[in-house]
Each structure stands twice: as C-alpha cells, then as structure tokens.
Amino acid sequence: MLSEPKSDSEWSPIWRMKLGQLTRDWGLSIVVTLLALLWISFVASSWAQAVELEKSDEYHFDWLDSDKKIYVLQNRKFLKGERLEFSLTGGIGFSNPYRSTWVIDPRLSYFFSESWGIEFFYAFLNQSPNSTFQALTLASSSAIPQIREISAQTGVLIQFVPWYAKINVFNKILHFDWYFGLGTGTVKTNVYSSVKINDSIQTQENLLAFFFSTGHLYHLNQSFDVRLDITGAHYQAPINGLTGDSSWYSSYNFGIGLGFKL
C-alpha cells in the first residue's frame, strides 16, 4: 500500500539540515581557497622583491627596522674557502673512569668552500690515575681492574659548516662558524691487565675508530681564530682487555685553542 507523500512541514527540517551542512562545507572551502590565494600572492610578492634585491648591491631591512638600526646580516666578513688552516688545541678527556686525561690536538684543515672542508689530526693523550683508581687500590691492594687507555688518536674528517653567525658580546660583534665533522682513523691504546699492581702488564693496540666532532671557530681577524672543539671516538675492543667478545667503546675530548689560516 502506497504511503501518503510527506507534507512540506515534515521535509523542511531535513532540507534545512542538508542546506546548513552544504553551506558550511562551501563556506570552509571558500575560506581555505581565499587563504591559499592570499599566501600565494604574498609569496609571489616576496619572490619579486627578492629578484629586485638581487639586482642591487645592498640588502634592505626597511620592513623590519624603519629606524635602520639593523645592519647587513647575510654577508661574511671572514672567509675560509680555498684556504689552509693550522690549529692547535689543548683540553681534557672525560670518558675513562680510572684516568685523568689531558689532550694536545694539532690539526690541518683545508676548506674547499665556506661550507665544506677536510681535516687531518693527530691527538696526543696524557693519562694518569685519578682519584677513583686510587680509592679502588686502597680498597683492594692486591689487584686492579683491566684498564684500556687511549694514548693517541689519528684520523681524517670531512667538515660541514652549515652556520655562520654573529653575536653581540659587550657591544662587540663576534663572528663565528659552527661546524660538524665525520670521519675515520685509529686509536692507539694501552691495556693494563688484572694482576698485581706492581707487576701490571701493558699491551699496546691500534684499533679502527670512527670520529665525530663539532665546534666553533671564533674569528679574530682574517688570519686567526679561536677554536672550541668536542671530538668523539667510537671503536670496538675485547671486553676482557685482550680476550673475549668485542664491544663498542667511546671516548670524548674537549679542547680550546688557536687557528691560523694561510
């Protein structure tokens, strides 16, 4: 049996709901489209302004600082590309639990550009028993743990310099580069066996290592800079000194020194 058609009063709430949903959907689409067009017009205007600025010898910051108190930010005052640099740093190592470590680290660098370079280094590490080791020997005077200490590090690093920055220090503008290095080389280690202290045996090994470094070059002038550096070495060695399964070990050194660009 056919049902009677619904009256306009029965249909009107449904159509009003559908019409409201349709209006909201279209309204949202129109708003998103207008925002997209506004963003595209802003980007296009910025690109056009950038093209005009490329034709000029100066950078303009009128939109940022109408009083013109901000000066040129993008230019590099100190350059290192296609230059050879010799640096010497000194510092400490802070990875060996039984040794106090002092590091002398000469390096030779060549930068192909302002962003990329290559660096060679040979670090000397002076090791001496620390307070932890001395306390351990007082607690057990008959034996010492097996200790592996690094006496030297040799390696080559690929340097990447993504950031050149300027900071105001006591009303003086300080220019610096922030670099990252990754490379490989060897670590020269000495192993002390677990025997009596007076008869401890020292064995030397050269182990393959992977190096990571990061640091700052604070430019004093076109030839000299102050260097801050952290270098980490990661290598595999036997757990029991000279025998047993191998495990990964790490060693980190911090240094500060002076660099000279030729």
Sequence and secondary structure as in RCSB ss.txt:
>XXXX:A:sequence
MLSEPKSDSEWSPIWRMKLGQLTRDWGLSIVVTLLALLWISFVASSWAQAVELEKSDEYHFDWLDSDKKIYVLQN
RKFLKGERLEFSLTGGIGFSNPYRSTWVIDPRLSYFFSESWGIEFFYAFLNQSPNSTFQALTLASSSAIPQIREI
SAQTGVLIQFVPWYAKINVFNKILHFDWYFGLGTGTVKTNVYSSVKINDSIQTQENLLAFFFSTGHLYHLNQSFD
VRLDITGAHYQAPINGLTGDSSWYSSYNFGIGLGFKL
>XXXX:A:secstr
       HHHHHHHHHHHHHHHHHHHHHHHHHHHHHHHHHHHHHHHHHHHHHHHTSSS   TTT TT      S 
 SS  TTEEEEEEEEEEE   TTEEEEEEEEEEEEESSSSEEEEEEEEEEEEEE HHHHHHHHH TT    EEEE
EEEEEEEEEEEEEEEEEEETTEEEEEEEEEEEEEEEEEEEEE SS GGG  EEEEEEEEEEEEEEEEEESSSSEE
EEEEEEEEEEEEETTSSSS EEEEEEEEEEEEEEEE 
